[in-house]
Amino acid sequence: MVTNDSTVNCFCYLASRFHAKIILTMARALGMLRSIQWAMLGSIVLYGILGELTKPLNQGVDPGLSYLFATLGVAIVGIIFVVRRTLVFRAEASLANRPDDSLSLNQWKTGFIATYALCEALGLFGLILQFMGGGLQASVPYYLSGFVLLFFFRAHQPEAQAST
């Protein structure tokens, strides 16, 4: 088989462009996820400020509603870990070996966005509870749990695990 240098150079150029596109796609996904994360972290802080500035009637909250929010909060935390295990971790393992897999990249992004939305829901529970008449003391656990979980689940580029 006879090849000339121009064919090899063309192939190398196209391969390098394809590889650059994969890296760019992952970089865009990371940038998008980090932007969403920071926006949601800021919104949870704004929820706390908004709840304090509006000063709704401080009439107390029905204990049944408080128990309902506590139960839903625990359930959401459980769902967050299930979503991470089923979507994020599996996609990360696949992306570490094949970074060009667009299906895994979309699954990975979806897992992070779902995780962030569930963390945001915890912060919203705090705002709703404060608007319903609960004080800051009743709302802070929801604000903090949503903020801490959202901050903790930072997106990072999947890397291959070193086998020992």
C-alpha atoms as one frame of an Amber mdcrd trajectory, in Angstrom:
protein
   0.000   0.000   0.000   1.379   3.356  -1.000   0.635   6.410   1.122   1.875
   9.878   0.692   2.690  12.440   3.331  -0.300  14.623   2.532  -2.737  11.779
   3.308  -1.041  11.051   6.634  -0.922  14.742   7.506  -4.598  15.126   6.619
  -5.530  12.143   8.789  -3.459  13.450  11.716  -5.048  16.877  11.365  -8.574
  15.435  11.341  -7.805  13.185  14.323  -6.424  16.112  16.300  -9.500  18.217
  15.464 -11.781  15.388  16.614  -9.823  15.026  19.867  -9.946  18.801  20.426
 -13.728  18.712  19.903 -14.093  16.018  22.593 -12.037  18.033  25.060 -13.979
  21.185  24.170 -17.295  19.365  24.687 -16.233  18.163  28.146 -14.905  21.626
  28.999 -18.205  23.194  27.935 -20.157  20.690  30.012 -17.976  21.403  33.047
 -18.326  25.149  32.559 -22.084  24.887  32.216 -22.423  22.697  35.314 -20.211
  24.976  37.401 -22.202  28.030  36.272 -25.451  26.314  37.248 -23.952  25.299
  40.580 -22.800  28.821  41.447 -26.115  30.340  40.366 -28.013  27.897  42.569
 -25.678  28.493  45.517 -26.357  32.206  45.166 -30.091  31.638  44.964 -30.113
  29.681  48.231 -28.326  32.588  49.912 -30.923  34.927  48.391 -33.720  32.711
  49.745 -32.381  33.199  53.263 -32.067  36.959  52.790 -35.528  37.205  51.201
 -37.101  35.219  54.019 -35.565  37.521  56.601 -36.316  40.786  54.788 -39.974
  40.086  54.119 -40.680  39.137  57.739 -43.882  37.149  57.217 -46.323  36.795
  60.076 -44.578  34.953  62.869 -47.556  32.865  63.871 -45.811  29.512  64.070
 -46.067  26.580  61.735 -48.410  23.643  62.011 -46.346  20.752  63.421 -47.777
  18.437  60.761 -46.362  20.672  58.025 -43.026  20.799  59.790 -42.913  16.980
  60.006 -43.930  16.724  56.356 -41.077  19.017  55.273 -38.615  17.108  57.454
 -39.710  13.795  55.935 -39.537  15.198  52.402 -36.119  16.679  53.140 -34.742
  13.320  54.251 -36.317  11.653  51.216 -34.750  14.224  48.886 -31.317  13.642
  50.388 -31.784   9.916  49.786 -32.904  10.556  46.206 -29.832  12.732  45.637
 -27.531   9.847  46.504 -29.530   7.426  44.340 -29.372   9.817  41.362 -25.633
  10.210  41.821 -25.091   6.460  41.989 -27.322   5.605  39.022 -26.529   8.500
  36.681 -23.348  10.304  37.640 -21.065   7.489  38.816 -21.909   5.146  35.940
 -21.451   7.897  33.379 -18.156   8.958  34.994 -16.819   5.412  34.718 -17.770
   5.300  31.058 -16.379   8.770  30.324 -13.070   7.947  32.002 -12.519   5.168
  29.469 -14.268   6.770  26.476 -14.431  10.574  26.733 -15.991  10.775  23.266
 -19.180   8.969  24.341 -21.880  11.621  23.921 -24.564   9.448  25.509 -22.524
   9.102  28.699 -21.714  12.815  28.659 -25.413  13.685  28.446 -26.221  11.203
  31.220 -23.455  12.721  33.350 -24.759  16.264  32.798 -28.338  15.176  33.495
 -27.276  13.516  36.734 -25.548  16.652  37.957 -28.430  18.922  36.957 -30.922
  16.628  38.723 -28.684  16.599  41.805 -28.463  20.386  41.790 -32.230  20.745
  41.362 -32.882  18.459  44.327 -30.427  20.441  46.477 -32.206  23.612  45.418
 -35.519  22.067  46.491 -34.139  21.766  50.025 -33.383  25.487  50.043 -36.881
  26.203  48.738 -38.337  24.172  51.602 -36.625  26.592  53.971 -38.070  29.606
  52.164 -41.565  28.121  52.087 -41.360  27.242  55.754 -40.281  30.777  56.572
 -43.103  32.256  54.500 -45.606  29.979  56.224 -44.707  31.573  59.544 -41.766
  29.545  60.738 -38.836  31.533  61.956 -35.285  31.549  60.746 -34.461  28.828
  63.254 -36.864  26.434  61.529 -35.610  27.315  58.030 -31.847  27.322  58.545
 -31.455  23.508  58.440 -33.019  23.446  54.968 -30.924  26.368  53.715 -27.745
  24.847  55.102 -28.391  21.321  53.882 -29.218  22.526  50.370 -26.194  24.835
  50.292 -23.715  22.316  51.705 -24.862  19.475  49.450 -24.850  21.743  46.408
 -21.356  22.948  47.259 -20.110  19.423  47.993 -21.286  17.924  44.675 -18.975
  19.906  42.438 -18.569  18.655  38.877 -15.096  17.459  37.941 -13.630  15.867
  34.856 -13.917  12.064  35.008 -10.560  10.318  35.313  -9.649   6.679  34.916
  -9.298   4.869  38.224  -5.827   3.513  38.909  -5.989  -0.214  39.547  -3.828
  -1.609  42.320
